[in-house]
Amino acid sequence: MKPLDAYMHADSLYTNNTDLLRCIDAAEVVSFDIFDTLFVRPLADPEDAFDMLGDRFGIDGFRRIRCDAQTEAFRRMLATGQGEITLDGIYACMDGLPADVSAASVCQAEIELELALTVPNADLIDLFKDVVGRKRVVVVSDMYMPQSFFEALFDKYALPRVPMYISSERGATKRDRGELFNRVVTEAGVSADKVLHIGDNHLADVLRARERGLKAFHYINPSAVPYQVSSSVGASIAASMVKLHDRRDAVNTFYGLGYRFGGPAALGLLEWVRDQTVLDAVDMVLFVARDGYVLDQLVQRGHALGLPPHAYFPGSRVAFALSTINEQNFDRWMEFLVSGCHGLSPDEVLDRIGVTAPERRVMEDLGLGDGVIINADNLGRVCEFLSAYRAEIIRTAIRNRRGLFNLLHSFGVRPGMRVAMVDVGWSGTTQETMRNALADMLDVELVGYYLGLADTPECRRRRAEMPMKALLDSSSAGMERMAKLYERRVGVELMFSAPHEAIIGYELKGDGKVRVIEDAGRGADHLALREVVRELQQGILDFADSYKAVSGRLQYRARAGELAQAVLDFAHMPVEYCDVLYTLKNSDAWGSSRNLDLKMAQYAKR
């Protein structure tokens, strides 16, 4: 057999692995708690299962009905001097069910649902099976479910049968006075200090066990949700899916952030987009780069079936803007050309729009050489230079415009179509820029679909001028929550990024094909960011695949808005659970420079 420590994950969050293994070696009997220790459920709150039952039977307020019945069952238990309630006892106290729904049918459905929800904890189950081969092992649970439920659960996952101490069968509990532990000690025929109990509840599993003389280990699940999640069943399942994961790098890692937050948000957005395309009679969906990359990946993996013709479209605000500039409107675009340029070198202002700068000698003669860093004092001189260099910029714009038209044509976009462009958010700038680029080029109706839209003056103006819809905005999520989300928008944008550089232009080649031009990248770490994005997106894709399997097993499909609540939880989460994001530098191509390292928190302020 392998040594015990081979069964413990090295990156588990609890720090006493060696202490646990030493305690197991010293014990004659090892006792495992069941729920949230040996087994887990993809729910933030166990009572969310009652809402699922209510949905299944069409019973409004079933959660309250079920909780009231349990409270009454406890009252009767105390009145009759019993030690624990039972599931049958709970349903015997139930009032308020519809006439055509029997308590017995709902009771049986609850057992079946709990069997579907409950799965072995990947962090402990191999250890459990190994200890069974070495030691005397029992399982202990304070639970109203009958012992037959637990026997069926162990059989379902082909786990070895061990003595079971279930409070509903034994008429005794851990939580009240620890009497259930006395039963374990007595029937094992050993002294209490030779029994080790492992469990997650500090009162019932640790304090009560020690009061009875047992050794106890407080197990802390590394995948436990350490923050408050949004109050809906769908959000509960989405936030708790990580409990079922066999990877233990899901806390404050890029993969984990993608799995916990990006995955639910992306899947919710994609399913919402599919539904909107039906309502709006959309002819084609363009998942615009780079935000749309992971959405396109999800579609390729079989999620959100039923979309109209769709494609990942290599576009951006920069590429669309550079397809709009001409001699007549050049001066109006000057503010865009120099936006976010403080800290950059003058040649980088051209580099980020795909325009080749004059020779170094010329730039030096203009007082804009390599050593110059743009600031408020020399910004006017930079604007004068750009104005004088307009012919080259406009030449690039003409090239982009020709390339954009041919690229759209190659994707099947035709005049008269209603085309949806999908973006993360937050104010419709890219949609407006694309609309302007297409104004005299291609007569299509452009509809914007967004994960979130901020309540800003610019966004309100655009929503009045263009068809824009959002899964999350102040009307659906509330002003305060959307404000928090907007504060952390850079983190959300990174989750929806792509493992390639930003798109800045197009070039029509001689063979009629269009070459998509990417930003060359500036600043340290811009290449390392690709690997970060891959990790984030692997988490997103893994979540979507796992969620599809779990929702099928549970026969419960969360609404799109419930899934998207994950990014609102992300926005309100304590920073220590996502501070890995804030170690990144130069994640935004437009504001990056070889002269400085911008961290994510700084981008939001630029």
LOTITOR-262613 format. One record per residue: residue in one letter; x, z, y of N, C-alpha, C in turn. Coordinates in steps of 0.2 Angstrom, whole numbers, plus 5000, padded with zeros to 4 digits. Layout:
aXZYXZYXZY ...
This chain:
m500450004994500050005000500450005006 k500249975012500549975018500550045021 p501050065025501050135028500450135033 l500250195034499650205039499650175045 d500250175048500350155055500350075055 a500350045050500249965050499549945051 y499049995051498349985052498149995059 m498650025063498450045070498649985075 h498249965079498449915084498949945089 a499549915090500049935094499849945101 d499449895103499149895110498549935111 s498349975107497750015108497850065113 l497350075117497350115123497450185122 y497250215116497350285116498050295114 t498350355116499150355115499350405110 n498950435106499150475101499050445094 n499250385093499250355086499650395081 t500250405083500750445078500450515077 d500050545082499750615081499250605076 l498850545076498250535072498550525065 l499050485064499250475057499550535054 r499950575058500150635056499650685053 c499050685057498550725055498150705049 i498150635048497850605042498250625036 d498950625037499350635031499350715029 a499150755034499150825033498450845030 a497950805031497250825029497150815021 e496750855018496450835012495850795012 v495450805017494850765018494850735025 v494650675025494650645032493850625033 s493650645039492950625040492950585046 f492550525046492450485051491750485054 d491650485061491050475064490850405063 i490250385063490050315062489950275069 f489450295073489250255079489850265084 d490050205087490550205092491250235089 t491350245083491950255080492150205074 l491850215069491950175063491550105064 f490950115067490550055069490450045076 v490249985079490149985086489549935087 r489149935092488649895094488749855101 p488549795101488649765108488149775113 l488149845115487649865120488049915124 a487949915131488149965135487850025134 d487150025133486750085132486350075125 p486350115121486050105114485250095115 e484950125121484250115122484050045124 d484550005125484449935127484149905121 a484249925115483949905109483149905109 f482949955113482249965114481949915118 d482249895123482049835127482049775123 m482449765118482449705114481849705109 l481749765107481149765103480449755107 g480449775113479849765117479849695118 d480349655120480349585121480049545114 r480349575109480149535102479349545101 f479149605103478349615101477949605107 g478249585113477849575119477549635121 i477849695121477549755123477949775130 d477549775135477849795142477949875142 g478549895144478749965145478849995138 f479049955133479149985126479750035126 r480250025131480850075131480550145133 r480150145138479850215140479450245134 i479050195131478550225125479050255119 r479550215118479950235112480350305114 c480550305120480950365123480450425123 d479850415125479350475125479250495118 a479150445113479050465106479650505104 q480250495106480850525103480850595106 t480650605113480550665116480050715112 e479550685111478950725107479250745100 a479550695097479850715090480350775091 f480750775096481150835097480750895098 r480250895102479850955103479550975097 r479250935093478950955086479450985082 m480050955082480650975078480751055079 l480851065086480951135088480451185086 a479851155087479251195086479151215078 t479351175074479351185067479951215064 g480451225068481151255065481551205061 q481451145062481851095058482551085062 g482951055058483651045061483750975065 e483350925063483450855066482850815066 i482750765070482250725070482350665065 t481850625063481950565059481650505062 l481750445060481450385063480750385062 d480550405055479850405054479450455058 g479850515060479550565064479450545071 i479850505073479850475080479250425080 y479150385076478550335076477950365074 a477950425071477350465070477050495077 c477550495082477350525088477150465094 m477150405091477150355096476450335098 d476350335105475750315108475850255113 g475350215114475350165119475450095116 l475550085109475650025106474949985107 p475049915107474449875107474049875101 a473449865101473049875095473249835089 d473549775091473749725085474449735083 v474749795085475449805083475549875080 s475749875074475749945070476449975071 a476450045072477050075072477450065066 a477250055060477650045055478049975055 s477749925058478049865059478649865064 v478449905069479049905075479549955072 c479450005068479950045065480350005060 q480049965056480449925052480949875056 a480649845061480949795065481549835069 e481549895070482049935073482649945068 i482449955062482949965057483349895056 e482949845056483249775055483749755061 l483449775067483849765073484549805073 e484449865072485049905072485549885066 l485349855061485749825056486149765058 a485749725062486049665065486549685071 l486349735074486849755080487449785078 t487449825073488049865071488549835066 v489149835069489649795065490249845065 p490749835060491349875059491749865066 n492049925067492549925073493249895071 a493449845074494049815071494649855073 d494549905077495149945079495250005073 l494750015069494850065064494650055057 i494349995056494049985049494549975044 d495149945046495649935041495950005039 l496050045044496250105043495850145038 f495150145040494650175035494750155028 k494850095027494850065020495450095017 d496050095021496650115018496650195016 v496350235021496350305020495850315014 v495350275012494950285006495350285000 g495850245000496250234994496750294994 r496850334999497350384999497050454999 k496550465002496250535003495450535001 r495250595001494550605001494250585007 v493750545008493450525014492750535014 v492450555020491750565021491550525028 v490950515029490650495035490150535037 v490150555044489650595047489350565053 s488650575054488350545059487750595061 d487650605068487050635071486550575072 m486150555068485750495069485050505065 y484550485068483850485066483750435060 m484150385060484050335055484150365048 p483750345043483850365036484450345033 q484650385027485350375024485350305021 s484750275019484650205016484950155021 f484850175028485050125033485850125032 f486150175032486950175032487150145025 e486850165020487050125013486950055014 a486450025017486349955018486949935022 l487149965027487649945032488249945029 f488449995025489149985021489149935016 d488549925013488549865008488549795011 k488249795017488249725021488949705022 y489449755024490149735025490549755019 a490349765013490749775007491249825008 l490949885011491449935012491349985007 p491850025005491750074999491250125001 r490850144996490350194997490750264997 v490650305002490950375002490350425003 p490450485002489950535004489750535011 m489050535012488750525019488450585021 y488550615027488250665029487850645036 i487250625035486850605040486350655042 s486250665048485950725051485150725049 s484850665049484150655047484050675040 e484550665036484450685029484550755027 r485050775031485350845029484950905033 g484550875038484250925042484750975046 a485350945048485850985052486250935056 t486450955062486850905066487550935068 k487950885071488550905074488450935080 r488050905084488050915092487750985094 d487351015090487051075092487551135091 r487651155084488051205083488651185078 g488651125076489151105071488951115064 e488351135063488151155056488351095051 l488251035053488450975048489150985046 f489551005050490251015047490351065042 n489951115043489951165037489751135031 r489251095031489051055024489651015021 v490050985026490650945023491150995020 v491251045023491851095021491551125014 t490951145014490751185008490751135002 e490451075003490451024997491050994995 a491550995000492250974999492651024995 g492451084996492751144992493451154995 v493551145001494251155004494151195010 s494751225013494651265019494551215025 a494251245030494051195035494651165039 d495251195039495751165042496151115038 k495851105032496151045028495650985029 v495150985034494750935035494850905042 l495050835043495150805049494550765051 h494250775056493650735059493850695064 i493650625064493850575069493250555072 g493150555079492550535082492650525090 d492150495093492250475100491850525104 n491450565102491050615107491450675107 h491650695113492050755114491750815112 l491050825114490750885112490550885104 a490250835102489950835095490550825090 d491050785092491550765087492150805087 v492350835093492950865094492850945095 l492450965100492351035101491951065096 r491451035093491051065088491451075082 a491851025080492251025074492751075074 r493051085080493551135081493251205080 e492651215083492351275083492251295076 r492151255071492051265064492651265060 g493251265064493851265060494151205058 l493851145059494151085057494651055062 k495051015059495550975064495150925067 a495250905073494850845076495250805080 f495150735080495450685084494950655088 h495050655094494650615099494850545100 y494350505097494550425097494250395103 i494650365106494350325112494450255111 n493850215111493850145109494250105115 p494750075113495050035119494649975122 s494149965118493649915121493049945124 a493050005125492450035128492350015135 v491750005138491649985144491750035149 p492250035153492350095157492050105164 y491550055165491250055172490450035171 q490050055176489350045175489249965175 v488749945171488649875171487949865173 s487749805175487049785178486549805173 s485949825175485449855171484949795168 s485149765163484749715159485049715152 v484649695148484849685141485349635140 g485249575144485749525143486449545146 a486449575152487049605155487349655150 s486949695147487249745142487649715137 i487249665134487649625128488249595130 a488249555136488749525138489349565140 a489249625143489749675144490049705138 s489649715133489849745127490149705121 m490149635122490349595117491049605115 v491449635120492149645119492249695113 k491749735112491849795107491849755100 l491649695099491649665093492249625092 h492649625097493249575097493849605093 d494249565089494749595085495449595089 r495349565095495949575100495949635104 r496549665105496549725109496849725115 d496849655118497149645125496649635130 a496049665129495449645133495349695139 v495849735141495849775146496349765151 n496149745157496649725162497249675160 t496949625157497449565155497049505157 f497349455158497049385160496549365155 y496749365148496349355143495649395143 g495749465144495249505144494749495150 l495049485156494649465162494249405161 g494549355157494149295156493549315151 y493749355146493249365141492649405143 r492849465147492349505150491949485155 f492249445160491849425166491749345167 g492349315166492249245167491849205161 g491849235155491449205150490749205151 p490449265152489749275154489549235160 a489949235165489749205171489749125170 a490249095166490249025165489749005161 l489549045156489049025151488349025155 g488249075159487649085162487549025167 l488049015171488048955176487848895172 l488248875167488148815163487348805161 e487148865158486448855155485948855161 w486048885167485648875173485648805175 v486248775176486348705178485948665174 r485948675167485548625163484848635164 d484548695166483848695167483748665174 q484148675179484048645185484048575185 t484448545181484448465181483748435178 v483448475174482748455172482248465178 l482348515181481848525187481948475192 d482548455193482748415199482848345197 a482648325191482748255188483448225190 v483948265189484648235190484848185185 d485148135188485348075184486048085181 m486548125185487148135182487448205185 v487848235181488148305183488948295183 l489148305189489948305190490148375190 f490548405185490948465186491548455190 v491548475196492048455201492648495200 a493248465200493848505199493948555205 r494348605204494548625197494048675194 d493548695198493048745196492648725190 g492548655189492148635184492548625177 y493148635177493548625171493248665165 v493248725165493048765160492248755158 l491848735163491148715161491148655157 d491548605158491648545154491948565147 q492348605147492648635140492048665136 l491648705139491148735136490648685133 v490448635137490048575135490348545129 q490948525129491348495124491248535117 r491248605118491148645112490448655110 g489948625113489248625110488848675114 h489048695119488648745123488148705128 a487648735130487148705135486948625133 l486748625127486548555125485948535129 g485848465130485348445133485448425141 l486148425143486248405149486248325150 p486048305156486048235157486748205157 p486948145158487648115158488048165162 h488648185160489048225164489748215163 a490148235167490948225167491248275171 y491948295169492348325173492648285178 f492448295185492648245190493248275194 p493848235194494448255198494348255206 g494048305209493948295216494048365219 s494048365226494148425229493948415237 r493948475240493848465247494348425251 v494948435249495548395252495448325250 a495348305244495348235242494748205246 f494148235246493548205249493648205257 a493948255260494148245267494548195269 l495048185265495548125266495248065265 s494648055262494347995261493847985267 t493848025271493348025277493648005283 i494348025284494648015290494747945292 n494647925298494847865301495047865308 e495147815311495347815318494847845323 q494247835322493747855326493647935326 n493747965320493548035319494148075318 f494748045319495448085317495448145321 d495348145327495448215331494948265329 r494348245327493848295324494148335318 w494548295314494848325308495548365309 m495748365315496348405316496348475314 e495748505316495748575314495748585306 f495448545302495548545295496348535293 l496648485296497348475294497748525295 v497648575300498148625302497848695299 s497248695296496948755294497448785289 g497548855289497948895285498648875285 c498948845290499548825290500148875293 h499848925295500348975298500849005292 g501448995293501949015288502248955284 l501848895284502148835281502648805285 s503048765282503448715286503048655288 p503248615293502948565295502848505290 d503348495286503248445281502748465276 e502648525275502248555270501448535272 v501348535278500648515280500548445278 l501048405278500948335276500948325268 d501348365265501448365258500748385254 r500448435257499748455254499248405255 i499248355259498748305259499048235256 g499648245253499948185250500248125254 v500448155260500748105265501448115265 t501848065265502548075265502848085272 a503248135273503448155280504048105282 p504148105288504748065291505348095288 e505848055289506548075286506748145290 r507148185287507348245289507648245296 r508048185297508348185304507848175309 v507248135308506748125313506348195314 m506248235309505948295310506348345314 e506948345313507448385316507448365324 d507448305325507448275332506748295336 l506248305332505648325335505548405335 g506048435333506048505333505648535328 l505548495322505148525317505448515310 g506148535310506548525304506448585299 d506848585294506748625288506648705290 g507048725295507048795297506448815301 v506048775303505448785307504848815303 i504548865305504048895301503448895306 i502848875305502348865309502048935311 n501948945317501549005320501148985326 a500949035329500449025335500848985341 d501549005341501848975347502048895346 n502148875340502348805339501748765336 l501148795335500648755332500448695336 g500448705343500248645347500748585346 r501348605345501848545344501748515337 v501548555332501348525326500748475326 c500248495330499648455331499848395335 e500248395340500448335343500848285338 f501248315334501648275329501148245324 l500648275322500148245317499748195321 s499548205327499148155331499648085332 a500248095333500748045334500848005327 y500748045321500848015315500247995311 r499747985315499047975313499047905309 a499347855310499347795307499547805299 e500047845298500247855291499647895287 i499347945291498847985288498247945287 i498047905291497447855290497647805285 r498247785284498347745279498247775272 t498447835271498347875265497547885264 a497247895270496447905269496147845267 i496347785269496047725267496147715259 r496847735257496947725250496547775246 n496447835248495947885245495247855245 r495047825250494347805250494247755245 r494647705245494647655240494647675233 g495047725232495147755225494547795223 l494247835228493647875226493047835225 f492947775228492447735227492447705219 n493047685218493147655211493147705206 l493347765207493347815202492647835201 l492247845206491447855205491147805201 h491347745202491047685199491247685192 s491847705190492047705183491747765179 f491447815183491147875180490347855179 g490147795181489447775180489047795186 v489247815192488847835198488647775201 r488047765202487747705205487247725211 p487147675216486747685221486047705219 g485747755223485047775221485047835216 m485547855213485647905209485547975212 r485248025209485348095211485848125207 v486448145210487048165207487148245209 a487148285203487348355204488048365204 m488348405209489048425209489048495208 v489448525203489448595201490048625203 d490048675207490548715210490448785209 v490948825210490848905210490548925216 g490748905222490448925228490948915234 w490848945240490348995242489948975248 s490148915251489748905257489548825257 g489748785252489548715252490048675255 t490648695257491148655261491248585257 t491448595250491548535246491048485246 q490448515245489848465245489748435251 e489848465257489748435263490248385264 t490848395262491448345263491348285259 m491048295253490948245248490348195251 r489848235254489348195257489548155262 n489948175266490248145272490648085270 a491048095264491448045262491047985259 l490447995256490047945253489547915258 a489547945264488947925268488947845269 d489447815270489447735271489747705265 m489847735260490147705254489647695248 l489247755247488847755241488247795242 d487647755242487047795243486747825237 v486947895237486747935232486447995235 e486048035231485748095233486248155230 l486548195234487048235231486748305231 v486648335225486348405225486948455223 g486948515226487448555224487248615220 y487548635215487348685210487948735210 y487848805212488448845213488248915209 l488848945207488749005204488549055209 g488849055215488649095221488649065227 l488249085232488249065239488249125243 a488749125248488749185253488249175258 d488049235261487649235267488049235273 t488349175274488749165280488349115285 p488449105291488149055296488248985293 e488948975291489048905289488648885283 c488548935278488148915272487448915274 r487148955278486448945280486348875283 r486848855287486748795291486748735285 r487248735281487248685276486648685271 r486348745270485848745265485148715269 a485148715275484648685279484748615279 e485348585278485448515279485548485272 m485648515267485848485260485448525255 p485348485249485048525244485548565240 m485548635241486048675238485648735234 k485848745228485548795224486148845221 a485948905220486448955218486148995213 l486449015207486249055202486249125205 l486749145210486749205213486849195221 d486349235224486449235231486049295234 s486049305240485749375243485049385241 s484649325239483949335237483849355230 s484349345226484349355219484749415217 a485249435221485749485219485749535224 g485549525230485549575236486149565240 m486049585246486549575252487249605250 e487149675248487749715247488149685241 r487849675236488149645230488549585231 m488149535235488449475236489049475241 a489049525245489549535250490249565246 k490149605241490649625237490949575233 l490549525230490749475226491149425231 y490949415237491249375241491949395243 e492049465243492649495244493149485239 r492949475233493349465227493249395224 r493049345229492949275227493649245224 v494149265226494849235224494949245217 g494749305214494849315207494349275203 v493749265206493249225202493449155202 e493749135207493949065208494549055203 l494949105202495449095197495249085190 m494749125188494449115182494149045181 f493949015186493648955185494048895187 s494748915187495248865189495348815183 a495848775183496048725178496848725177 p497048715171497748715170498148645173 h497948625179498348575182498248585189 e498648555193498748565201498148535204 a498048555210497448535214497448465215 i496848435215496748365217496848355224 i497248305226497248295234497148215235 g497048175231496948105232496948055227 y496847995228496747945223497147875225 e497247835220497647775222497347725216 l497047665219496847615215497447575213 k497547565206498147525204497947455203 g498447415201498347345201497847325195 d497847365190497447355184496747375185 g496547395191495847425192495747495190 k496247525187496147595186496347645192 v496147705192496247745198496747805195 r497247805199497747865198497547925202 v497447975199497248045202497848075204 i497948095211498548125214498448195214 e498848235211498848305211499348335216 d499248395219499748425223500348435219 a500948425223501548435220501748505218 g501348555222501548625221502048655225 r501948705228502448735233502448815231 g502948845233503048915232503148935225 a503448995224503549025217502949035213 d503049025207502549045202501948995201 h502048945205501448895204501348865197 l501948855194501948835187501648885182 a501948945183501749005179500949015179 l500648995185499949005185499548965180 r499848905178499448865173499348915167 e499948945165499848985159499349045160 v499349075166498849125167498149095167 v498049035169497349005169497148985161 r497648965158497548955150497249015147 e497649075149497449135146496649155148 l496549155154495849165157495349125153 q495549055153495049015150494949025142 q495449045139495449055132494949115131 g494949165135494549215135493849195136 i493749155141493049125142492749085136 l493149045134492949005128492749045122 d493249095121493049145115492449185116 f492349205122491749245123491149195122 a491149135124490549095123490349085116 d490949065112490849055105490549115101 s490849175103490649235100489949255102 y489749245108489049265111488549215107 k488749155106488249105103488149135096 a488649155092488549185086488149245086 v488249295090487949355090487249355093 s487049305098486349305100485949265095 g486249225091485949195085485749245080 r486249295078486049345074485549395076 l485549405082485049455085484449425087 q484349355087483849325089483649345096 y484149345100483949365107484449325112 r484149285116484549245121484449275128 a485049295131484949325138484849265143 r484449285148484349235153485049225157 a485049165160485649145164485849195169 g485349215173485549265178485849335175 e485549355169485849415166486549405164 l486749345162487449335160487849335166 a487649305171488049295177488149365181 q487749415179487849485182488549505181 a488849475176489549505174490049495180 v489949445184490449435190490249485195 l489649505196489449565200489749625198 d489749645192490049695189490849695191 f491149635190491849625192491949645199 a491449625203491549635210491549705212 h491149745208491149815210491549865205 m491949835201492349875196492949905200 p493149965198493749995201494349945200 v494749945206495249895206495749905200 e495849965198496349975192496149945186 y495549925185495349885179495449805180 c495649785186495849715187496449705191 d496849755192497449745197497949695194 v497849675188498349625185498249555190 l497649545192497549485196497949495203 y498049545205498349555212499149555211 t499349545205500149535205500249455206 l499749415205499849345206500049325213 k500449275213500649245220500549165220 n500349145226500349075227499849035223 s499249075222498749045218498348985221 d498348985228497948935231498448885234 a498348815232498848765234498848755241 w498248755244498248745252498648785256 g498648855254499048895258499648915256 s499948885250500548905248501148875251 s501748905251502348875254502948905251 r503448865251504148885249504348945253 n504048955259504349005264504049075262 l503549085259503249145258502849155251 d502749215249502349225243501749265245 l501149225244500549255246500249285240 k500049345240499649375234498949365236 m498549375230497849355230497449395236 a497549455237497249495242497349465249 q497949435250498049405256497649335257 y497549305252497149235253496449245256 a496149305253495449315256495449325263 k496049345266496049365273496249305278 r496449245274496749185278496149145281 
